Amino acid sequence: MSQLSPQKPPILPSRSQPIKFTQRPLAWLYALWKFSRPHTIIGTSLSVLALYLITWTGVSPLASGRGSWADLFLNAPAILPPLIACLCGNVYIVGLNQLEDVEIDRINKPHLPLASGEFSRLQGWSIVGIMGGLALALSALQSQALMATVWISLLIGTAYSLPPVRLKRFPVWASLCIFSVRGAIVNLGLFFHFRETLATGEAGGGILPSVWALTVFIIVFTFAIAIFKDIPDLEGDRRYQISTFTVRLGPKAVFNLARWVLTACYLGMILAGALIPGINTPFLVITHGAALLILWRLSFKVNLDSKPSIAQFYQFIWKLFFLEYLLFSIACLLG
């Protein structure tokens, strides 16, 4: 008998007709908000704000004993160009991923606009194309550092989702894509951009120790996000042969690994707090210790047999990710 190849699961029908902006503008904008994956938009926005504040504490006149806090607000418009460019790049990356995962998302994330049918594929490709073009153009009009940050991020995001490369098929490469962009490329690239924008003639030098500390924290933290995000997507990933760590090791093993990786992040930052110059150590230690305790307390309540329970804890991890940018930048401002 000839061996039959496994059949691909049938494509599920979408649940509604595509929304047109001219007919239902508010519904279309809400679908666009979901398409942009709000938690990633918030994370990108906070990273730009935090790197501006952290860089300002190191290169502003106030950092060397001159100037005033008013300079912080006078220079605030410098945030807008990189923020818009990064947000456009963000939508391009997450949108491209959805365009290539429509069938999988109809199982794992049926609320997303392409999976639910609120957006057609043509609408999705149009949004992705416009946002990607804007990101490339806006960053090219700024510094070389911002241009490199955005262009490299989009290149990696494309390789992550788009065939024939589609690195998301491979758990190690998928994780590397996520934490290299979120951790190293964005943080270091934005620092170099803001240093060039804010620095006086006397400023310069290497990367600030505070930026290194935040970068290492975010790299390790986003690795935990990268492996945890696939736990609630086990069913769809297994059906479409996406070989994630969860598919290979099981939800419990990945959950425990992610929890210990996050623990290492917080303990490492608590220990580093005493070594980072120009930072408020008590504030850093107390806030990170409290975040770690809350993390462990809530982790014991997670039911790995319940997709909503897993998804809720995953969203909590993203909230910790958001909080880190705020806490660390405040610690630098108080230092």
TORPA-254372 format. One record per residue (C-alpha): residue number from 1; residue in three letters; x, y, z. Coordinates in Angstrom, 2 decimals, m for minus. Each point is the difference from the previous one (the first is absolute). Example, Ala and Ser with C-alpha at 12.3 -4.5 7.8 and 13.67 -1.06 7.14 Angstrom:
2
+--------+-------+---------+---------+---------+
! kolvex ! pamar !      c1 !      c2 !      c3 !
+--------+-------+---------+---------+---------+
!      1 !   Ala !   12.30 !   m4.50 !    7.80 !
!      2 !   Ser !    1.37 !    3.44 !   m0.66 !
+--------+-------+---------+---------+---------+
END
This chain:
335
+--------+-------+---------+---------+---------+
! kolvex ! pamar !      c1 !      c2 !      c3 !
+--------+-------+---------+---------+---------+
!      1 !   Met !    0.00 !    0.00 !    0.00 !
!      2 !   Ser !    1.17 !    3.51 !   m0.76 !
!      3 !   Gln !    0.51 !    2.28 !    2.98 !
!      4 !   Leu !   m2.43 !    2.89 !    0.10 !
!      5 !   Ser !    1.32 !    3.41 !    1.04 !
!      6 !   Pro !   m1.86 !    1.68 !    2.87 !
!      7 !   Gln !   m2.79 !    2.24 !   m1.15 !
!      8 !   Lys !    0.05 !    3.64 !    0.91 !
!      9 !   Pro !   m2.96 !    1.00 !    2.18 !
!     10 !   Pro !   m2.75 !    1.76 !   m1.92 !
!     11 !   Ile !   m0.12 !    3.78 !   m0.02 !
!     12 !   Leu !   m2.80 !    1.14 !    2.25 !
!     13 !   Pro !   m2.40 !    2.59 !   m1.40 !
!     14 !   Ser !    0.15 !    3.53 !    1.36 !
!     15 !   Arg !   m2.91 !    1.12 !    2.14 !
!     16 !   Ser !   m0.87 !    3.36 !   m1.55 !
!     17 !   Gln !    0.38 !    2.26 !   m3.01 !
!     18 !   Pro !    2.99 !    2.38 !   m0.13 !
!     19 !   Ile !   m0.63 !    3.39 !    1.56 !
!     20 !   Lys !    0.33 !    3.02 !   m2.28 !
!     21 !   Phe !    1.28 !    3.26 !    1.45 !
!     22 !   Thr !   m2.42 !    2.06 !   m2.08 !
!     23 !   Gln !   m3.00 !   m1.89 !    1.37 !
!     24 !   Arg !    0.97 !   m0.67 !    3.63 !
!     25 !   Pro !    3.01 !    2.19 !    0.91 !
!     26 !   Leu !   m0.06 !   m0.65 !    3.75 !
!     27 !   Ala !   m0.28 !   m3.76 !   m0.44 !
!     28 !   Trp !    2.82 !    0.12 !   m2.54 !
!     29 !   Leu !    2.25 !    1.96 !    2.36 !
!     30 !   Tyr !   m0.72 !   m2.44 !    2.82 !
!     31 !   Ala !    0.91 !   m2.90 !   m2.31 !
!     32 !   Leu !    3.22 !    1.83 !   m0.88 !
!     33 !   Trp !    0.75 !    0.34 !    3.72 !
!     34 !   Lys !   m0.40 !   m3.76 !    0.44 !
!     35 !   Phe !    2.06 !   m0.61 !   m3.16 !
!     36 !   Ser !    2.85 !    2.04 !    1.50 !
!     37 !   Arg !    0.06 !   m2.29 !    3.09 !
!     38 !   Pro !   m0.45 !    2.66 !    2.73 !
!     39 !   His !    2.37 !   m1.59 !    2.51 !
!     40 !   Thr !    2.87 !    0.32 !   m2.50 !
!     41 !   Ile !   m0.97 !    3.60 !   m0.78 !
!     42 !   Ile !    0.11 !    0.86 !    3.71 !
!     43 !   Gly !    3.34 !   m1.77 !    0.40 !
!     44 !   Thr !    1.53 !    1.83 !   m2.95 !
!     45 !   Ser !   m1.28 !    3.38 !    1.21 !
!     46 !   Leu !    1.37 !   m0.52 !    3.49 !
!     47 !   Ser !    3.37 !   m1.14 !   m1.31 !
!     48 !   Val !    0.37 !    3.20 !   m2.02 !
!     49 !   Leu !   m1.02 !    2.14 !    2.99 !
!     50 !   Ala !    2.25 !   m1.86 !    2.43 !
!     51 !   Leu !    3.07 !    0.15 !   m2.25 !
!     52 !   Tyr !   m0.55 !    3.72 !   m0.45 !
!     53 !   Leu !   m0.13 !    0.53 !    3.78 !
!     54 !   Ile !    2.94 !   m2.30 !    0.77 !
!     55 !   Thr !    2.15 !    1.53 !   m2.72 !
!     56 !   Trp !   m0.93 !    3.49 !    1.15 !
!     57 !   Thr !    1.18 !   m0.76 !    3.54 !
!     58 !   Gly !    3.43 !   m0.89 !   m1.39 !
!     59 !   Val !    0.64 !    2.55 !   m2.73 !
!     60 !   Ser !   m2.03 !    3.08 !    0.99 !
!     61 !   Pro !    1.64 !    3.07 !    1.53 !
!     62 !   Leu !   m1.73 !   m0.88 !    3.28 !
!     63 !   Ala !    1.98 !   m3.25 !    0.10 !
!     64 !   Ser !    3.22 !    1.98 !    0.29 !
!     65 !   Gly !   m1.36 !    2.47 !    2.53 !
!     66 !   Arg !   m1.37 !    2.64 !   m2.36 !
!     67 !   Gly !   m3.36 !    0.72 !   m1.55 !
!     68 !   Ser !   m3.42 !   m0.59 !    1.48 !
!     69 !   Trp !   m2.86 !   m2.49 !   m0.03 !
!     70 !   Ala !   m1.75 !    2.30 !   m2.46 !
!     71 !   Asp !    2.42 !   m1.30 !   m2.63 !
!     72 !   Leu !   m1.65 !   m3.41 !    0.30 !
!     73 !   Phe !   m3.31 !    1.41 !   m1.19 !
!     74 !   Leu !    1.49 !    2.43 !   m2.51 !
!     75 !   Asn !    1.68 !   m2.92 !   m1.75 !
!     76 !   Ala !   m3.13 !   m2.20 !    0.21 !
!     77 !   Pro !   m0.95 !    0.52 !   m3.70 !
!     78 !   Ala !    3.10 !   m2.05 !   m0.83 !
!     79 !   Ile !   m2.06 !   m3.06 !    1.01 !
!     80 !   Leu !   m2.55 !    0.35 !   m2.81 !
!     81 !   Pro !    1.98 !   m0.97 !   m3.14 !
!     82 !   Pro !    1.44 !   m3.24 !    1.41 !
!     83 !   Leu !   m3.30 !   m0.81 !    1.70 !
!     84 !   Ile !   m1.99 !    0.28 !   m3.25 !
!     85 !   Ala !    2.61 !   m1.92 !   m1.98 !
!     86 !   Cys !    0.17 !   m2.79 !    2.58 !
!     87 !   Leu !   m3.78 !   m0.27 !    0.28 !
!     88 !   Cys !   m0.35 !   m0.27 !   m3.77 !
!     89 !   Gly !    2.66 !   m2.71 !    0.00 !
!     90 !   Asn !   m1.81 !   m1.74 !    2.84 !
!     91 !   Val !   m3.25 !   m0.18 !   m1.98 !
!     92 !   Tyr !    1.89 !   m1.28 !   m3.04 !
!     93 !   Ile !    1.60 !   m2.85 !    1.96 !
!     94 !   Val !   m3.09 !   m1.18 !    1.89 !
!     95 !   Gly !   m2.21 !    0.50 !   m3.07 !
!     96 !   Leu !    2.26 !   m2.07 !   m2.22 !
!     97 !   Asn !   m0.05 !   m2.78 !    2.58 !
!     98 !   Gln !   m3.81 !    0.00 !   m0.01 !
!     99 !   Leu !   m0.14 !   m0.09 !   m3.80 !
!    100 !   Glu !    2.07 !   m3.17 !   m0.01 !
!    101 !   Asp !   m1.88 !   m1.59 !    2.93 !
!    102 !   Val !   m3.66 !    0.54 !   m0.90 !
!    103 !   Glu !   m0.93 !   m3.68 !    0.19 !
!    104 !   Ile !    1.97 !   m0.53 !    3.22 !
!    105 !   Asp !   m1.51 !    3.11 !    1.58 !
!    106 !   Arg !   m3.52 !   m1.25 !   m0.74 !
!    107 !   Ile !    0.81 !   m2.68 !    2.56 !
!    108 !   Asn !    2.29 !    1.86 !    2.43 !
!    109 !   Lys !   m1.14 !    3.63 !   m0.29 !
!    110 !   Pro !   m3.38 !    0.13 !   m1.77 !
!    111 !   His !   m0.59 !    3.57 !    1.22 !
!    112 !   Leu !    2.70 !    1.45 !   m2.27 !
!    113 !   Pro !   m1.37 !    1.95 !   m3.00 !
!    114 !   Leu !    1.37 !   m2.25 !   m2.75 !
!    115 !   Ala !   m1.02 !   m3.18 !    1.79 !
!    116 !   Ser !   m3.51 !    1.31 !    0.72 !
!    117 !   Gly !   m0.47 !    1.50 !   m3.44 !
!    118 !   Glu !   m0.22 !    3.63 !    1.16 !
!    119 !   Phe !    2.92 !    0.71 !   m2.34 !
!    120 !   Ser !    0.55 !   m1.64 !   m3.38 !
!    121 !   Arg !    3.45 !   m1.15 !   m1.03 !
!    122 !   Leu !    0.17 !    2.93 !   m2.43 !
!    123 !   Gln !   m0.72 !    2.42 !    2.84 !
!    124 !   Gly !    2.63 !   m1.69 !    2.14 !
!    125 !   Trp !    2.65 !    0.17 !   m2.71 !
!    126 !   Ser !   m0.85 !    3.65 !   m0.67 !
!    127 !   Ile !    0.43 !    0.93 !    3.66 !
!    128 !   Val !    3.24 !   m1.96 !    0.28 !
!    129 !   Gly !    1.40 !    1.55 !   m3.17 !
!    130 !   Ile !   m0.86 !    3.56 !    1.02 !
!    131 !   Met !    1.32 !   m0.39 !    3.54 !
!    132 !   Gly !    3.20 !   m1.68 !   m1.14 !
!    133 !   Gly !    0.66 !    2.72 !   m2.57 !
!    134 !   Leu !   m0.63 !    2.75 !    2.55 !
!    135 !   Ala !    2.33 !   m1.65 !    2.53 !
!    136 !   Leu !    2.82 !   m0.24 !   m2.54 !
!    137 !   Ala !   m0.47 !    3.54 !   m1.30 !
!    138 !   Leu !   m0.44 !    1.75 !    3.37 !
!    139 !   Ser !    3.02 !   m1.71 !    1.56 !
!    140 !   Ala !    2.15 !    0.82 !   m3.03 !
!    141 !   Leu !   m0.78 !    3.70 !    0.52 !
!    142 !   Gln !    1.35 !   m0.17 !    3.57 !
!    143 !   Ser !    3.35 !   m1.30 !    1.24 !
!    144 !   Gln !    1.97 !   m2.93 !   m1.35 !
!    145 !   Ala !   m0.53 !   m1.72 !    3.34 !
!    146 !   Leu !   m3.79 !    0.20 !   m0.27 !
!    147 !   Met !    0.10 !   m1.07 !   m3.63 !
!    148 !   Ala !    2.11 !   m3.05 !    0.88 !
!    149 !   Thr !   m2.30 !   m0.82 !    2.93 !
!    150 !   Val !   m3.19 !    0.08 !   m2.06 !
!    151 !   Trp !    1.36 !   m1.58 !   m3.19 !
!    152 !   Ile !    1.68 !   m2.90 !    1.80 !
!    153 !   Ser !   m3.11 !   m0.57 !    2.13 !
!    154 !   Leu !   m2.20 !   m0.16 !   m3.09 !
!    155 !   Leu !    2.43 !   m2.34 !   m1.72 !
!    156 !   Ile !   m0.03 !   m2.39 !    2.96 !
!    157 !   Gly !   m3.79 !    0.32 !    0.32 !
!    158 !   Thr !   m0.36 !   m0.92 !   m3.67 !
!    159 !   Ala !    2.29 !   m3.02 !    0.35 !
!    160 !   Tyr !   m1.95 !   m1.05 !    3.09 !
!    161 !   Ser !   m3.35 !   m0.25 !   m1.79 !
!    162 !   Leu !    0.42 !   m0.11 !   m3.76 !
!    163 !   Pro !    0.73 !   m3.18 !   m2.03 !
!    164 !   Pro !    2.28 !   m1.48 !   m1.07 !
!    165 !   Val !    2.11 !    0.98 !    3.04 !
!    166 !   Arg !   m2.80 !    0.16 !    2.60 !
!    167 !   Leu !    2.25 !   m0.28 !    3.03 !
!    168 !   Lys !   m2.98 !   m0.35 !    2.35 !
!    169 !   Arg !   m0.10 !   m3.68 !   m1.00 !
!    170 !   Phe !    3.15 !   m0.57 !    2.06 !
!    171 !   Pro !   m0.26 !    0.68 !    3.75 !
!    172 !   Val !    3.60 !    1.14 !    0.52 !
!    173 !   Trp !   m0.01 !    2.33 !   m2.99 !
!    174 !   Ala !   m3.48 !    1.30 !    0.87 !
!    175 !   Ser !    1.11 !    0.89 !    3.53 !
!    176 !   Leu !    3.21 !    1.56 !   m1.32 !
!    177 !   Cys !   m1.98 !    2.23 !   m2.36 !
!    178 !   Ile !   m2.26 !    1.28 !    2.75 !
!    179 !   Phe !    2.53 !    0.77 !    2.70 !
!    180 !   Ser !    2.64 !    1.33 !   m2.40 !
!    181 !   Val !   m2.43 !    2.61 !   m1.34 !
!    182 !   Arg !   m1.81 !    0.86 !    3.24 !
!    183 !   Gly !    3.10 !   m0.30 !    2.16 !
!    184 !   Ala !    3.17 !    0.99 !   m1.81 !
!    185 !   Ile !   m0.87 !    1.77 !   m3.25 !
!    186 !   Val !   m2.77 !    2.28 !    1.28 !
!    187 !   Asn !    1.64 !    0.99 !    3.30 !
!    188 !   Leu !    3.51 !    0.58 !   m1.30 !
!    189 !   Gly !   m1.16 !    1.55 !   m3.26 !
!    190 !   Leu !   m2.30 !    2.47 !    1.76 !
!    191 !   Phe !    2.76 !    0.89 !    2.46 !
!    192 !   Phe !    2.39 !    0.88 !   m2.83 !
!    193 !   His !   m2.72 !    1.99 !   m1.74 !
!    194 !   Phe !   m0.95 !    1.99 !    3.10 !
!    195 !   Arg !    3.63 !    0.54 !    0.97 !
!    196 !   Glu !    0.59 !    1.59 !   m3.39 !
!    197 !   Thr !   m3.17 !    2.06 !    0.35 !
!    198 !   Leu !    0.49 !    1.14 !    3.61 !
!    199 !   Ala !    3.76 !    0.07 !    0.51 !
!    200 !   Thr !    1.91 !    3.24 !    0.38 !
!    201 !   Gly !    3.45 !    0.42 !   m1.45 !
!    202 !   Glu !    1.54 !   m1.42 !    3.19 !
!    203 !   Ala !   m2.20 !   m3.08 !    0.11 !
!    204 !   Gly !    0.71 !   m3.29 !   m1.69 !
!    205 !   Gly !    2.01 !   m3.03 !    0.96 !
!    206 !   Gly !   m1.24 !   m3.54 !    0.25 !
!    207 !   Ile !   m3.30 !   m1.53 !    0.94 !
!    208 !   Leu !   m1.25 !    1.01 !    3.45 !
!    209 !   Pro !    0.15 !   m2.76 !    2.66 !
!    210 !   Ser !   m3.72 !    0.57 !    0.65 !
!    211 !   Val !   m0.76 !   m0.68 !   m3.67 !
!    212 !   Trp !    2.05 !   m3.20 !    0.12 !
!    213 !   Ala !   m1.86 !   m1.12 !    3.13 !
!    214 !   Leu !   m3.41 !    0.65 !   m1.55 !
!    215 !   Thr !    1.02 !   m1.65 !   m3.27 !
!    216 !   Val !    1.15 !   m3.21 !    1.70 !
!    217 !   Phe !   m3.17 !   m0.09 !    2.11 !
!    218 !   Ile !   m2.25 !    0.46 !   m3.04 !
!    219 !   Ile !    1.89 !   m2.59 !   m2.06 !
!    220 !   Val !   m0.48 !   m2.66 !    2.66 !
!    221 !   Phe !   m3.56 !    1.13 !    0.75 !
!    222 !   Thr !   m1.05 !   m0.15 !   m3.64 !
!    223 !   Phe !    1.42 !   m3.50 !   m0.26 !
!    224 !   Ala !   m2.51 !   m0.97 !    2.70 !
!    225 !   Ile !   m2.77 !    1.75 !   m1.96 !
!    226 !   Ala !    1.08 !   m1.74 !   m3.19 !
!    227 !   Ile !   m0.29 !   m3.48 !    1.47 !
!    228 !   Phe !   m3.06 !    0.69 !    2.15 !
!    229 !   Lys !   m2.10 !    1.51 !   m2.81 !
!    230 !   Asp !   m0.30 !   m3.40 !   m1.69 !
!    231 !   Ile !   m1.54 !   m1.78 !    3.01 !
!    232 !   Pro !   m3.58 !    1.15 !   m0.71 !
!    233 !   Asp !    0.59 !   m0.62 !   m3.74 !
!    234 !   Leu !    0.85 !   m3.68 !    0.42 !
!    235 !   Glu !   m3.01 !   m1.35 !   m1.91 !
!    236 !   Gly !    0.45 !    2.08 !   m3.14 !
!    237 !   Asp !    3.79 !   m0.27 !   m0.06 !
!    238 !   Arg !   m0.14 !   m3.78 !    0.33 !
!    239 !   Arg !   m2.63 !   m0.31 !   m2.73 !
!    240 !   Tyr !    1.99 !    2.11 !   m2.45 !
!    241 !   Gln !    3.36 !   m1.52 !    0.98 !
!    242 !   Ile !    1.54 !    3.12 !    1.54 !
!    243 !   Ser !    2.72 !   m1.52 !    2.18 !
!    244 !   Thr !   m0.05 !    2.25 !    3.06 !
!    245 !   Phe !    1.60 !   m0.80 !    3.36 !
!    246 !   Thr !   m3.51 !   m0.67 !    1.33 !
!    247 !   Val !   m0.67 !   m2.57 !   m2.73 !
!    248 !   Arg !    3.35 !   m1.69 !    0.70 !
!    249 !   Leu !    0.23 !    0.19 !    3.80 !
!    250 !   Gly !   m3.58 !    0.42 !    1.16 !
!    251 !   Pro !   m1.78 !    2.95 !    1.67 !
!    252 !   Lys !    1.14 !   m0.76 !    3.57 !
!    253 !   Ala !    3.70 !   m0.12 !   m0.83 !
!    254 !   Val !   m0.15 !    3.23 !   m2.02 !
!    255 !   Phe !   m2.06 !    1.72 !    2.70 !
!    256 !   Asn !    2.55 !   m0.86 !    2.68 !
!    257 !   Leu !    2.89 !    1.00 !   m2.24 !
!    258 !   Ala !   m1.57 !    3.38 !   m0.74 !
!    259 !   Arg !   m0.70 !    0.60 !    3.69 !
!    260 !   Trp !    3.62 !   m0.69 !    0.98 !
!    261 !   Val !    1.33 !    2.14 !   m2.84 !
!    262 !   Leu !   m2.11 !    2.91 !    1.23 !
!    263 !   Thr !    1.21 !   m0.65 !    3.54 !
!    264 !   Ala !    3.61 !    0.21 !   m1.22 !
!    265 !   Cys !   m0.84 !    3.34 !   m1.64 !
!    266 !   Tyr !   m1.23 !    1.57 !    3.21 !
!    267 !   Leu !    2.69 !   m1.46 !    2.24 !
!    268 !   Gly !    2.65 !    1.11 !   m2.46 !
!    269 !   Met !   m1.33 !    3.55 !   m0.09 !
!    270 !   Ile !   m0.25 !    0.11 !    3.80 !
!    271 !   Leu !    3.65 !   m1.04 !    0.29 !
!    272 !   Ala !    1.07 !    2.40 !   m2.75 !
!    273 !   Gly !   m1.83 !    2.87 !    1.67 !
!    274 !   Ala !    2.87 !    0.60 !    2.39 !
!    275 !   Leu !    2.54 !    0.07 !   m2.86 !
!    276 !   Ile !   m1.71 !    2.29 !   m2.51 !
!    277 !   Pro !    1.16 !    3.61 !    0.38 !
!    278 !   Gly !   m2.54 !    2.81 !   m0.10 !
!    279 !   Ile !   m2.97 !   m2.09 !    1.09 !
!    280 !   Asn !   m2.21 !   m0.05 !    3.09 !
!    281 !   Thr !    0.89 !   m3.40 !    1.46 !
!    282 !   Pro !   m2.64 !   m0.22 !    2.79 !
!    283 !   Phe !   m2.79 !    0.81 !   m2.44 !
!    284 !   Leu !    1.30 !   m2.57 !   m2.50 !
!    285 !   Val !    0.40 !   m2.76 !    2.59 !
!    286 !   Ile !   m3.37 !    0.52 !    1.70 !
!    287 !   Thr !   m2.04 !    0.24 !   m3.20 !
!    288 !   His !    1.66 !   m3.00 !   m1.65 !
!    289 !   Gly !   m0.27 !   m2.09 !    3.12 !
!    290 !   Ala !   m3.72 !    0.78 !    0.20 !
!    291 !   Ala !   m0.50 !   m0.85 !   m3.69 !
!    292 !   Leu !    1.75 !   m3.35 !    0.50 !
!    293 !   Leu !   m2.17 !   m0.90 !    2.98 !
!    294 !   Ile !   m3.18 !    0.84 !   m1.91 !
!    295 !   Leu !    1.21 !   m2.04 !   m2.96 !
!    296 !   Trp !    0.46 !   m3.12 !    2.10 !
!    297 !   Arg !   m3.24 !    0.50 !    1.90 !
!    298 !   Leu !   m2.05 !    0.22 !   m3.21 !
!    299 !   Ser !    1.90 !   m2.83 !   m1.69 !
!    300 !   Phe !   m1.30 !   m2.49 !    2.58 !
!    301 !   Lys !   m3.55 !    0.85 !   m1.05 !
!    302 !   Val !    0.50 !   m0.86 !   m3.68 !
!    303 !   Asn !   m1.93 !   m3.01 !   m1.27 !
!    304 !   Leu !    1.99 !   m1.47 !   m2.89 !
!    305 !   Asp !   m3.10 !   m1.88 !   m1.15 !
!    306 !   Ser !   m1.87 !    3.28 !   m0.47 !
!    307 !   Lys !    0.86 !    2.11 !   m3.04 !
!    308 !   Pro !   m1.59 !    3.16 !    1.51 !
!    309 !   Ser !    2.05 !   m0.45 !    3.18 !
!    310 !   Ile !    3.23 !   m0.33 !   m1.99 !
!    311 !   Ala !   m0.88 !    2.95 !   m2.21 !
!    312 !   Gln !   m0.76 !    2.16 !    3.03 !
!    313 !   Phe !    3.37 !   m0.73 !    1.56 !
!    314 !   Tyr !    1.69 !    0.67 !   m3.35 !
!    315 !   Gln !   m1.60 !    3.44 !   m0.07 !
!    316 !   Phe !    1.25 !    0.54 !    3.56 !
!    317 !   Ile !    3.54 !   m0.76 !   m1.19 !
!    318 !   Trp !   m0.40 !    2.67 !   m2.66 !
!    319 !   Lys !   m1.13 !    2.43 !    2.71 !
!    320 !   Leu !    3.22 !   m0.73 !    1.88 !
!    321 !   Phe !    1.86 !    0.68 !   m3.23 !
!    322 !   Phe !   m1.73 !    3.39 !   m0.29 !
!    323 !   Leu !    0.63 !    0.73 !    3.66 !
!    324 !   Glu !    3.73 !   m0.64 !   m0.31 !
!    325 !   Tyr !    0.50 !    2.87 !   m2.41 !
!    326 !   Leu !   m1.84 !    2.33 !    2.38 !
!    327 !   Leu !    1.70 !   m1.20 !    3.18 !
!    328 !   Phe !    3.50 !    0.03 !   m1.44 !
!    329 !   Ser !   m0.32 !    3.43 !   m1.59 !
!    330 !   Ile !   m1.40 !    1.40 !    3.26 !
!    331 !   Ala !    2.94 !   m1.53 !    1.90 !
!    332 !   Cys !    2.36 !    1.77 !   m2.39 !
!    333 !   Leu !   m1.81 !    3.32 !    0.39 !
!    334 !   Leu !    0.14 !   m0.33 !    3.80 !
!    335 !   Gly !    3.68 !   m0.98 !   m0.02 !
+--------+-------+---------+---------+---------+
END
